[in-house]
Amino acid sequence: LKGRETLSTHVKIDTEGTEWEVLDWLLDHPEEIAKIRTLEMEVHFSFVVEATPGNFRILPERERLERRVRTMERLLEQFAVSGSTIEVYREAFHPEKECPCGEPVLHIPSLQLNQFA
């Protein structure tokens, strides 16, 4: 983001479990998050990778999940959600039939800004 102007950048985060440290860092640096126009990300709520800091890795699962939910809530203060694929990748799950929420399934393989033009 170095040298980028306000609201000038599309950021895609797909770091297979290490996204939480990146997201928390961004949220702690408002001058950097201000440069992001769109944020496309994949998150893993219960996945803990080797690169996860040790003090976070040893937390009870509930506390780890609560911290990650707080990170998502902080992101909602900065961004609007335009779609999700929550649970789409779970084996044998058919959200169009089984999702009680009524939210339409939306999958954006790679966000293209011209979709919103």
N, C-alpha and C positions, 0 to 999 in steps of 0.2 A: 504493500500500500504506500510505500515511500514515494513521495512526489506526486501522488494522485490528488485530484481535486475532490471537493465535497460531492457526494452522490454520483461519482464517476465510474464506479467499479462493480462488476458482477463477480462475486466470490462463490466458488464451489468448494465445499469441504466434504471429502470422502476419505477419511483417514483411518478407517477400520478400528475404531475404539479410542483413538487419541484425540478425537474432536473436542472433547470436553475441556481440555486444557487450552486449546485454541480459542474456543468460544468464551471461556471465562477471561482469558487475556484480552480479547476484543472488548468485552463488556467493561473491563476495568480501564480501558483506554478510549474514552469517548471521542477523542480527536481522530482516532483511527476508524472506529466504527462509523463515524460520520461520512467517511469516504465511500461506504458501501451502499449502492443503490439496491441491489438484489443479492440475496443470500440463498444459495441452493445447498442443501446439506443432507447428509445421511448420518443418523445418530444411532448409537447402540446403548440402550439404557442399562442392560445388565451385563454387558460384555466388558471384561477387564483384561486388558492386554499387558504384556511384559513392560511396555513403555510407560504404563500408568505409574505415577509417583507412588513410592512405597507406603507413605502415610495414608493415601487414599485407597490403595489396594487392600489394606487390612481392615478398613471400615466394615461394620456390619452391612449387609446388603440393603436393608431398609434405609439406613442413613445415606448410603451412596446414591440410592434412587431418589431420595428426598432432595439431595444437593443437585442432582441432575434436573429434577423438575423445577427447582428454583432457577437454575440457569435458563431453562426454557421460558419460564415466566419473565425473567429479565429480558430475554430476546423479544418477547411480545411487546415490551415497552418501546422497542426500537423498530420493529418490523411488523408488517401485516402478513398473515398466513394466506397463501393463494392456493394451496393444495397439499395433500399428503398421501402417502402410500402406507400408512400405518397398518401393519399386519398383512399386507399384500403378499409378502414373501414367506409367510408361514406355510409350511407344507399342507396341502389339501384344504386351504382356506379359500372360500369363495365369497369375498366381501359383498358382491352384488346380491347374493342370496342370504348371507349370514350376518351381515352388519346391522345391528339394531338401531344404529345412530341415524340412518337415513341419509348420511353424507354420500354424495356420489364418489365413486372411485376416480381418482385423478392421478395419473402417472406422467411425470415429465422426465423422459430419459435424459435429456440434456436441455435445460431451459433455453429457449430461444426467444429473445426479446421481441422479435417480430410477431409472436403469437399475441402480444398485447397491444400492438400498434393500431 
